[in-house]
Amino acid sequence: MLQELLDKRAKLVKDWRDFLDKQEGGLNAEAKAKSDKMEADIDALDAQINALKKQQKLEQKLNEPLNEPIFGDVKGSDNKFTYKNAFERFVRGNLTSDFKAVLSEGTGSEGGYLVPEEYQKTILEKLAELSRTRAISTVISTSSTRNIPIGGELPTFSWVDENGAYGESNTSFAKAQLGAYKVGGIIKVSEELLQDSAIDLETYLSGLIARGIASIEGNAFAIGDGSKKPTGYTNKTADITLSTTDGVTADELIDIYFALKAPYRANATWRLNGATLKLIRKLKDNNGSYIYSPAMQVGERDILLGRPIEEDPYLPVPGANNKIITLGDFSYYYIADRGNMEIQRLIERYADLGQVGFKVTKRVDAKITVDEAFVVAQNAAS
């Protein structure tokens, strides 16, 4: 099914380009309407392809064997009083004194209980599926919330004479640090759903939490300013200023490509908004060849000048001073999931609505570790 959609999109893109190539002297009103219709059909297929990819990833996860609980038993492997079991009773509102004693081992700093690591692992896996930035970046998890120094500038090495002195490296290791910014929200769940033992609460709650977190952290990963939130990969002085306030040319894309140093190009990814991608679809090089190539096979990504494209909806659309395009090696963008996720049950707050609230707290930070591994392009001011 997916391959059929990819084949269909490839044919539509070819037909659309052939049509545009035949329009000498520009598009009249009728030709423009036809072109817009063909492009809309391509966009619709893109949406179907992306939805099917997500569905296939979900089905793959469901078919994977379950892991053993990481929190483990507190009274032996054959005992029912595990932290995970106690947590599930807490979520459903069926916490007895025996299970409450087990759960007390995971009391968090925010007044709630620590999420079992199985739950947390599921949430992080769902976040990776929802966030393309997470999927291509370096992601680390730590139990500590203390600041972590990470590499800054690349070290300088040189040839050394036998018994000669070694020069000092210029690495500013302590200057770049990953913190632990708090992100949180409240999830409301009906009492009927919580009381239904047939409902897989781990999957249900994990999905809700992941979708809520993915939206807010995705925005920060792209354009965050580092103030009480992660620092986005575009939060740096623009390397290239484009010639217009509302677009980009093929020559400028080539300039962006070669502005990134060669060692980083081999693993580089383009990031841009869908509106920018729509403009780039129509661009040609000096030989009259389109510089954008749609994915042709399952598992492939769309290609621009030989490097894959990952659309980022949190980047701005073309506009004055907007940083609309980034090309970078995202292995040098670090995302750190810090400490343990925590949930607090709000029993009375939504009782009149027949709902129970769950206050979720998570800590995360992210930033570029090597500045030269990224090139950011910005539209002109006027």
N, C-alpha and C positions, 0 to 999 in steps of 0.2 A: 504493500500500500504506500509506504513512504517513498520507495523508489519510483513508483508511478507518478506521485505528486512532483518529485524532483524532475523527472523526465518532462512532465507537462509544463512545469515552470521554465525549464531550459528552452523548450520549444516556444513558449510565449515570449520569453526574452529575445530569442532570435528573431521571431516574427516582428516584434516591436522595433528592434534595431534596424531590421531590413526596411520597415516602413519609414522610419525616420531618415534613413540614408537616401531614400527616393525623393524626399521632399526638398528639392533644390529651391534655394531662395527663401527658406523658412516655412513655417506652418501657417496656413490660412485657418479661418475659424473652424471649418469642417474637419481639416486634418488634425487640428489641435484637440478637438473633441474626441476624435478616434484615438489619438495618442493617449489622452487622459484615461479613456476607457480601458485601453490595453494595459496601461500602467496600474490602474485600479485592480484589474484581474490578477496581475502579478502580485500586488500587495495582499490580495485575498488568499492567494495560494501560499504566500509566505506565512500568513497567520495559521493556515491549516497545517503546514509543515512543522511550524514551531509547536503547535498544540499536540501533534502526533508524536513528536520527539519527547515531549514531557510525559505523555501517556506511556510511551515505551520504557522510559527511565523508571517510572513508578511501578510498572509491571515487573521490571527486572528486580527492583528492590523487594517487592512482595514475594518473589520466588526465591530470594536468598534465604539460607538457613538463619534462624535466630541465634544471637550470641548469648552466652551465659551471662547472668547478671554480674556487673562489675563490683557493685557494692557488696555482694555476697551475703552469706548467712552470718548472723551474729551468734547463733546457738547450734551451729552444725549444719552440714549439707542436706540433711533430711528434715530440717525443721521448717515449719511454715512461716516463722516469724522473721522474714527477711525485710530489709529496708524497703525494697521495691513493693512488696505486698502491703507493708504499712503505709507507704506513700499512696498507693492506689485506694486504700480505705480512707485515707485522709481526703483525697480528691472527691470521693463519692459521699463523704460525710458519715462513714460507718466506722470511725476510729474508736476501738475499745481500749481499755487501759493497758492490756498486754502489748498491743501494737503501738500505742502511744509511747510506751517506754522505749521501744525500738526506734521510733521516729525521732525521739529526742536527741539521738546521736547526730542528727543532721540539722540542727537548728542553725539558721542563717543570721547574718548581721542585720538584715532588713526586717526581722520579725517573723519571717516565714520559715519554710523548710527547704533544704537543698534538694534540687531535682536529682533523682537517681541518675547515675551516669549512663545507664541504658537509654533513658528518656533523652538526656542531653545529647548523646551520640546521635540519636534519631533526628533531633531538631537540627543539629549541625549538618547532618547529611542532607536534610531537606533544604537548608539554607544554601548549601553548595549547588543544589539543583536549581533553586530559584535565582541565585546570584551568579551571573557570568563573571563578575569581578572575582568572587571567591574561587570560581572554577579554574581561573588562569593565574591566580596569585599564589604567593607562599603563605600558607595558613598554619599558625602554630597555636597550641592550647597549653595554658599553664594553670596550675592550681593557685599560684600566688597572684596578688593584685599590686605588688610593688612594681615600680618602673623598671623596665628592662633596657639596658643599653644595647644598641644594635649598630652594625657597621655604618659608617658615614662615607667619607671619600675613600676611593680605592687606595690601597697601600702602594708605595713606590719601591720597586726593587731595582737593583743595579748589579753589574758584574763586579766581583770583589777579588782583589789580589790574594794569593795565599798569605795567610797571617795578616791580611789587611783589615782595616777598620770597616765596620758595617755602618752605612748611613741610616739615619732615623727615618722611619716610615711617617707619612703625613696623614695616616688614618685618624680621623676625628671620631673615634669609637664612642666616646661618652657623650658626644653632642646630640646624637639621634637616640631618642628613647621612646619606647612604647609604654603608654600609660594604661589606665583601666577606666574608661569613661562608662558611665551608667546609662543604660537604655532600659526603659520599662513601659508597661502598659497594663490595661485591665481587660481580661477576657470574660465575657458573660456567657454562662451555659445554663440551659433550662434544667430545673430540678428533675423533670421527667427523664431527660437524657441521662443524668447522673445516676438515676435509680434503675436504669435499664442495664442489666448485667450482660446483655448481648452486645452492647456497644464496646468497641475496642477504644478505651479512653486514651491509651498511649498514642495510638495513631491519630485520633481525633484532636487531642490537645496539642500534640507535636506539630500537626499541620497548621493549626490556628496560630500558634506561637511563632513558627517559622515564617509564615506569611506576614505577620505583623512586624517582626524584626527585619525581614528582608527589605521591606519598603523604606524604613527610616535609615538603616545602615547603608543601603544601596546609594541613597542620595549623598550620604556623607563620604562614602568611598570615592564618589565621582567629584564632588565639589565642596566637601567639608573644609572648614577653615581652621580646624584644630582647636577651636574654643568650645570646651565641654563636649567635644565630639571628635571622631577620627579626622585626619587630614586627607583630603581627596587627592587623587593622582594628578588633577589639573591645578592644584593649589601651588603653583610656582610661576615665576615670571615667564610669559610666553616666549618661546624660542623663535617663532616666526609670526609676523603680522601679515595677514592676507591683504590683497589689493582692494577688496570690496567689503561692504558692510553686510552683505547678505548671501555670500556664496564662496566658492573656491574653484580654481581652475585646475586643469590637468597638470600644467607646468608647476603649479604650487604644490600639488600632491607629490610630484617628483622631488621638489625641493625639500618637503617634509621628510620623505623617505631617506634622502641622502644627508639630511641634517643629523639623523641618528647615526652614531658611530657604528662602523661595520660589525664589531663584536656583538652588538645588541640586536642587529637586524635579523640574525638567524632565528631568534626566538621571539620576535616582535609581533604585536597584535595591534590592529587599528581599532580605536574606540570612537564612536560617533553616534549622534542621535539619528533616528529614522528619517527625519526631514533632511538632514545632511546627506545621508545615504541615497535618498531619492534623487538629489541633485547629481551625485557622483555617478549614478547609473548611466547618465547620458554623456559623460565626458570621454573624449578620445585623445590619444597621443598624437604626435606629429606625423605618424604614419597612417593615421585614420583608423587605428584599432581602438576598440573600447578597452579602458584600463580596469574595468570592473568585471569580474567573472563569477557568475552564480554557481553555487554548489551543484555538482552533477551526480554525485553518488552519496548513498547513505553514509553518514559519519564524516563527510566533508563539510567545510565551512566556505562561505563566500570569500572570494579572494580579491585583493586590491594591490596591484604592483607586486604580486608574488607573496604577499603576507595575508593571513586570515583576518576577517572582520568579525568583531563582536559588538553588536549594537548595544548602546547604553542609553536607556530612556531618560536617565537622570542628567545627561549632558544637555546644554542649551541648544536651541535651534539657531540657525544662522541669524545674526543680528549684530549691531554695532558693539564692538569690544567683547563679544562673546567668544569664549574658548571652546571652539566647536569640534576640534579634532585632536586626538592624541595618538601617537605611535610610540609604543614602548615595550620593553621586555618586562612583563609583569611578575617575573620571578623575583624582581627587585622591589615589588610592592608587597609589604608584609602586613598581614592581618592577624591580630592576636586576640584569641578568645580567652578572657582572663577570669580566674576564679571559678566558682560554681554558680550555675543558674539557680534562682530561688523563686519559690511560689508561696504566696500568702493567700489563704482562703478568706473571702469577705462574705460572711454568712448573712448579716442583717441588711447590708447596704441595698441589695436588690430584691429583698424578700417579698415586697409587695408586688413585684413583677413575676414572681415565681422563678426567679433566677438566682444563681450563685456567681459571685465575682471571684476571679483569680488574678491577683496582682503579681505580675511577672517581672523579675529583675535580672538583667544580664549585663556583663561588663565586656567591653571590646575597645580596641584601638587599631589604627592602621596608618601607615605612611610610607612614602618612598624612602628607600634606604640608599639608593645611588641615583643622584639627580640626573646624571648624563645618560641614564638608561631610558629616559623619556623625552620626547619632543612634543611640545604643545603648541598648537596653531590657533591664533586669535583673529577674528574679523577686525577690519579697520574701524577706527572711531567714526569716520565720516567719509 
